[in-house]
Amino acid sequence: MPADHPEHPGDDAAGQQTAYRSGFACLVGRPNAGKSTLTNALVGQKVAITSSKPQTTRHTIRGIRTTDESQLVLVDTPGLHRPRSLLGQRLNDLVRETLLSVDVIGFCLPADQRIGPGDTFIAGDLADLYRVRRVPVVAIATKADAVDRDRLAEHLVAIDRLGDWAAIIPCSAVRGDQVEEVGDLLASYLPPSPMLYPADQVTDEPTVVMIAELVREAALEGVRDELPHSLAVQVEEIVAREDRPEGDPMSDVRVNVYVERPSQKAIVIGRGGSRLRDVGTTARRGIEQLLGQRVYLDLHVKVAKDWQRDPKALDRLGF
């Protein structure tokens, strides 16, 4: 999918460097392809939750990478997949809607996994999109640190055969290999534009969404494979404590964790509440770092039967 640019995306027709560039990039790929980890690495701090569990991302998280030459607004989408529920269908619709509004797409294909039917499915979607909107697609071989040089070379050849890409680049977000090069490459396909966000801003996600994601990330660690699809988090309220000493503010944060069955509730809570305490401790650290103050985190686990298939429940939970 070659881009409609002159000699190089960053040059004008005379070969001169163009003005400042700003715009939107979308990272796509099947579940657990390393999209959130790469987003965080490109931004330089955590703006998207990560987990070894598939379908961790459920919202488009905008991370902002600002340099002297460009501002790249990264939209991290849920993984495209064959949906098994109304939630899955809505997540796929969210991805496709996002793809129609960006300037460049990064297609993440993890080097530690062979090209499979899921990748072929997404490549077909991207080819259809390119015919409609001519959005350049950069193929990114993520998790390059997880394989040796020969296996990586095989993977890059397989990616090349999968489609007609604007560019192909390997990287390791965990080790930091070629992360800056990926950012610069994506930014080179952005249109000339002044900054879209202040230079020191790294995300435009509301605080309540970030808090909910931090709780869900903590709750996903160490649970059974079926639970991640059934777990949703909603922030009920954030209330500043009154009469706190000057320079030592504190907030009470009340959060509900929803599952679909009583057996799942027991898993999240753990024996004697041990797992829920661990979830709270882990999530509280992240929330305190986010808010820049101490937090009392009040977690409640509730059952919302089959919420993934209930349109009213999905609407209420923000999907």
C-alpha positions as CSV (number, residue, x, y, z in Angstrom):
1,M,0.0,0.0,0.0
2,P,2.4,2.7,-1.1
3,A,1.8,6.2,0.2
4,D,0.9,9.0,-2.1
5,H,3.9,11.2,-1.3
6,P,6.8,12.6,-3.2
7,E,10.4,11.2,-3.0
8,H,10.1,10.7,0.8
9,P,7.1,11.4,3.1
10,G,9.1,14.1,4.9
11,D,10.2,16.0,1.8
12,D,8.4,18.2,-0.6
13,A,8.7,17.9,-4.4
14,A,12.0,19.8,-4.5
15,G,13.5,17.5,-1.9
16,Q,13.4,20.2,0.8
17,Q,12.3,19.4,4.4
18,T,8.7,20.4,4.9
19,A,7.2,22.3,7.9
20,Y,6.1,20.8,11.2
21,R,3.9,17.7,11.0
22,S,1.0,16.6,13.2
23,G,-1.6,14.0,12.9
24,F,-3.1,10.7,14.0
25,A,-1.7,7.2,13.8
26,C,-3.6,4.0,14.6
27,L,-1.9,0.8,15.8
28,V,-3.9,-2.3,14.7
29,G,-3.3,-6.0,15.0
30,R,-4.8,-9.1,16.3
31,P,-5.1,-9.4,20.1
32,N,-1.9,-9.5,22.1
33,A,0.2,-8.2,19.2
34,G,2.1,-5.6,21.4
35,K,0.1,-2.5,20.5
36,S,-0.3,-1.1,24.0
37,T,3.3,-1.8,24.9
38,L,4.5,-0.1,21.8
39,T,2.2,2.9,22.4
40,N,3.6,3.3,25.9
41,A,7.2,3.0,24.6
42,L,6.6,5.6,21.9
43,V,5.0,8.1,24.3
44,G,7.7,7.5,26.9
45,Q,5.3,6.7,29.8
46,K,2.3,4.5,30.5
47,V,-0.9,5.6,28.8
48,A,-2.3,2.2,27.8
49,I,-2.7,-0.8,30.0
50,T,-0.8,-4.0,29.1
51,S,-1.4,-7.6,29.9
52,S,-0.5,-11.1,28.6
53,K,-4.2,-11.7,28.3
54,P,-5.8,-11.0,24.8
55,Q,-8.3,-8.2,24.3
56,T,-6.9,-6.1,27.1
57,T,-7.6,-2.8,25.3
58,R,-11.3,-1.8,25.1
59,H,-11.1,1.9,24.4
60,T,-9.0,3.9,21.9
61,I,-6.3,5.4,24.1
62,R,-4.6,8.5,22.6
63,G,-0.9,8.7,23.5
64,I,0.9,11.8,22.3
65,R,4.5,11.7,21.1
66,T,5.9,15.2,20.6
67,T,9.3,16.0,19.1
68,D,11.0,19.1,17.5
69,E,9.8,17.9,14.1
70,S,6.4,16.4,14.6
71,Q,3.5,15.5,17.0
72,L,2.2,11.9,16.5
73,V,-1.1,11.2,18.2
74,L,-1.3,7.5,18.7
75,V,-4.7,5.8,18.8
76,D,-4.3,2.3,20.4
77,T,-7.3,0.2,19.4
78,P,-8.7,-3.1,20.7
79,G,-7.4,-6.1,18.7
80,L,-9.4,-7.0,15.6
81,H,-10.9,-10.5,16.0
82,R,-13.9,-12.6,15.0
83,P,-16.5,-11.5,17.6
84,R,-18.2,-13.9,19.9
85,S,-20.5,-11.4,21.6
86,L,-22.1,-8.0,21.2
87,L,-19.1,-6.5,23.0
88,G,-16.7,-8.1,20.5
89,Q,-18.7,-6.7,17.6
90,R,-18.7,-3.2,19.1
91,L,-15.0,-3.4,19.7
92,N,-14.5,-4.3,16.0
93,D,-16.7,-1.5,14.9
94,L,-14.7,0.9,17.1
95,V,-11.5,-0.2,15.3
96,R,-12.9,0.2,11.8
97,E,-14.4,3.6,12.7
98,T,-11.0,4.7,14.0
99,L,-9.2,3.6,10.9
100,L,-11.3,5.9,8.8
101,S,-10.1,9.0,10.6
102,V,-6.3,8.6,10.9
103,D,-3.4,9.7,8.7
104,V,-1.2,6.5,8.9
105,I,-1.7,3.0,10.3
106,G,0.8,0.8,12.0
107,F,0.0,-2.9,11.6
108,C,1.6,-4.8,14.4
109,L,2.7,-8.4,13.7
110,P,4.5,-10.1,16.6
111,A,7.8,-11.8,15.6
112,D,7.3,-14.6,18.1
113,Q,4.1,-15.8,16.3
114,R,3.7,-17.1,12.8
115,I,1.5,-15.1,10.3
116,G,-1.9,-16.6,10.8
117,P,-5.5,-16.4,9.7
118,G,-6.1,-13.4,12.0
119,D,-3.3,-11.4,10.4
120,T,-4.6,-12.3,6.9
121,F,-8.1,-11.2,8.0
122,I,-6.8,-7.8,9.1
123,A,-4.5,-7.4,6.1
124,G,-7.6,-7.8,3.9
125,D,-9.5,-5.2,5.9
126,L,-6.5,-2.8,5.5
127,A,-6.3,-3.4,1.7
128,D,-10.0,-2.6,1.4
129,L,-9.5,0.6,3.5
130,Y,-6.6,1.6,1.3
131,R,-8.7,1.4,-1.8
132,V,-11.3,3.7,-0.2
133,R,-9.1,6.2,1.6
134,R,-5.4,5.7,0.5
135,V,-4.2,5.6,4.1
136,P,-0.6,4.4,4.2
137,V,0.1,1.3,6.3
138,V,3.4,0.6,7.9
139,A,4.0,-3.0,8.9
140,I,5.7,-3.3,12.3
141,A,7.3,-6.5,13.4
142,T,6.8,-6.2,17.2
143,K,8.5,-8.3,19.9
144,A,11.7,-8.6,17.8
145,D,13.6,-9.3,21.1
146,A,11.7,-12.6,21.5
147,V,13.3,-14.3,18.4
148,D,16.8,-14.8,17.0
149,R,18.0,-13.0,13.8
150,D,17.2,-15.8,11.4
151,R,13.6,-16.2,12.7
152,L,13.2,-12.4,12.5
153,A,14.4,-12.4,8.9
154,E,11.8,-15.1,8.1
155,H,9.1,-13.1,9.7
156,L,9.9,-10.0,7.8
157,V,9.8,-11.9,4.5
158,A,6.4,-13.4,5.5
159,I,5.1,-9.8,6.3
160,D,6.3,-8.6,2.9
161,R,4.3,-11.4,1.2
162,L,1.2,-10.6,3.2
163,G,0.5,-7.3,1.6
164,D,1.8,-4.1,-0.2
165,W,3.0,-2.0,2.7
166,A,4.3,1.6,2.7
167,A,7.2,0.3,4.8
168,I,8.2,-2.6,7.0
169,I,10.2,-2.1,10.3
170,P,11.1,-4.4,13.2
171,C,11.2,-3.2,16.8
172,S,11.2,-4.3,20.4
173,A,9.2,-2.0,22.7
174,V,10.3,-3.9,25.8
175,R,14.0,-3.5,25.0
176,G,13.6,-0.1,23.2
177,D,15.2,-1.3,20.0
178,Q,14.1,0.9,17.0
179,V,11.2,2.5,18.9
180,E,12.3,6.0,18.0
181,E,12.7,4.9,14.4
182,V,9.2,3.6,14.4
183,G,7.9,6.9,15.8
184,D,9.8,8.9,13.2
185,L,8.7,6.6,10.4
186,L,5.0,6.9,11.3
187,A,5.4,10.7,11.8
188,S,6.9,11.1,8.3
189,Y,3.5,10.2,6.8
190,L,1.6,13.0,8.7
191,P,0.4,16.1,7.0
192,P,2.1,19.5,7.6
193,S,0.3,21.0,10.6
194,P,1.0,22.9,13.8
195,M,0.8,21.0,17.1
196,L,-2.6,19.6,17.9
197,Y,-1.9,19.3,21.7
198,P,0.3,21.2,24.1
199,A,3.9,19.9,23.9
200,D,3.9,18.5,27.5
201,Q,0.6,16.5,27.1
202,V,0.9,12.7,26.7
203,T,-2.8,11.7,26.5
204,D,-6.3,13.1,26.2
205,E,-8.0,10.3,28.1
206,P,-10.2,11.4,31.0
207,T,-8.9,10.7,34.5
208,V,-11.8,8.3,35.3
209,V,-11.0,6.2,32.2
210,M,-7.3,6.0,33.2
211,I,-8.2,4.9,36.7
212,A,-10.7,2.3,35.5
213,E,-8.0,0.9,33.1
214,L,-5.4,0.7,35.9
215,V,-7.8,-1.3,38.1
216,R,-8.7,-3.6,35.2
217,E,-5.0,-4.2,34.5
218,A,-4.3,-5.1,38.1
219,A,-7.4,-7.4,38.2
220,L,-6.3,-9.2,35.0
221,E,-3.0,-10.4,36.4
222,G,-2.9,-14.1,37.2
223,V,-6.5,-14.9,36.4
224,R,-8.0,-17.7,34.2
225,D,-8.1,-17.2,30.5
226,E,-11.9,-16.8,30.3
227,L,-12.2,-14.0,32.9
228,P,-10.6,-11.1,31.0
229,H,-13.5,-11.1,28.5
230,S,-16.0,-10.9,31.4
231,L,-14.4,-8.2,33.5
232,A,-15.4,-4.5,33.3
233,V,-14.5,-1.6,35.6
234,Q,-16.4,1.6,36.3
235,V,-15.4,4.5,38.5
236,E,-18.3,5.6,40.7
237,E,-16.8,8.7,42.3
238,I,-13.6,10.6,43.1
239,V,-13.9,12.7,46.2
240,A,-11.2,14.9,47.7
241,R,-10.8,14.5,51.5
242,E,-11.6,17.7,53.4
243,D,-9.4,19.1,56.2
244,R,-6.2,17.6,54.8
245,P,-2.9,19.2,55.7
246,E,-1.6,21.7,53.1
247,G,0.7,19.9,50.7
248,D,-0.7,16.5,51.5
249,P,-4.0,16.1,49.7
250,M,-5.9,12.8,49.6
251,S,-8.8,11.4,47.6
252,D,-11.4,8.7,48.1
253,V,-11.8,6.7,44.9
254,R,-14.8,4.3,44.7
255,V,-14.6,1.7,41.9
256,N,-16.9,-1.1,40.9
257,V,-15.5,-4.3,39.2
258,Y,-18.2,-6.1,37.2
259,V,-18.1,-9.8,36.2
260,E,-20.8,-12.0,34.6
261,R,-21.1,-14.9,37.1
262,P,-20.8,-15.5,40.9
263,S,-17.9,-18.0,40.2
264,Q,-16.0,-15.2,38.5
265,K,-16.6,-12.9,41.5
266,A,-15.1,-15.5,43.8
267,I,-12.0,-15.6,41.5
268,V,-11.5,-11.8,41.6
269,I,-12.0,-11.6,45.4
270,G,-9.9,-14.7,46.2
271,R,-9.8,-16.7,49.4
272,G,-10.5,-14.3,52.3
273,G,-10.3,-11.4,50.0
274,S,-6.6,-11.9,49.4
275,R,-6.7,-11.4,45.6
276,L,-8.8,-8.2,45.8
277,R,-6.4,-6.8,48.3
278,D,-3.5,-7.4,45.9
279,V,-5.5,-5.8,43.1
280,G,-6.2,-2.8,45.2
281,T,-2.6,-2.4,46.3
282,T,-1.3,-2.6,42.7
283,A,-4.0,-0.3,41.3
284,R,-3.6,2.2,44.1
285,R,0.1,2.7,43.3
286,G,-0.7,3.5,39.7
287,I,-3.6,5.8,40.6
288,E,-1.5,7.7,43.1
289,Q,1.1,8.2,40.5
290,L,-1.6,9.4,38.0
291,L,-3.2,11.8,40.4
292,G,0.0,12.9,42.2
293,Q,-1.5,12.4,45.6
294,R,-2.4,9.7,48.2
295,V,-5.6,7.7,47.5
296,Y,-8.0,5.5,49.5
297,L,-9.2,3.0,46.9
298,D,-12.6,1.4,47.7
299,L,-13.1,-1.6,45.4
300,H,-16.4,-3.5,45.1
301,V,-17.0,-6.6,42.9
302,K,-20.5,-7.0,41.4
303,V,-22.2,-9.5,39.2
304,A,-23.9,-8.2,36.0
305,K,-25.1,-11.3,34.3
306,D,-24.1,-11.7,30.7
307,W,-23.3,-8.0,30.4
308,Q,-21.3,-8.5,27.2
309,R,-24.5,-9.5,25.4
310,D,-26.8,-6.9,27.0
311,P,-27.0,-3.7,25.0
312,K,-28.3,-1.7,28.0
313,A,-25.4,-3.0,30.2
314,L,-22.9,-2.2,27.5
315,D,-24.2,1.3,27.2
316,R,-24.1,1.8,30.9
317,L,-20.5,0.5,31.1
318,G,-19.4,2.9,28.3
319,F,-19.1,0.5,25.4
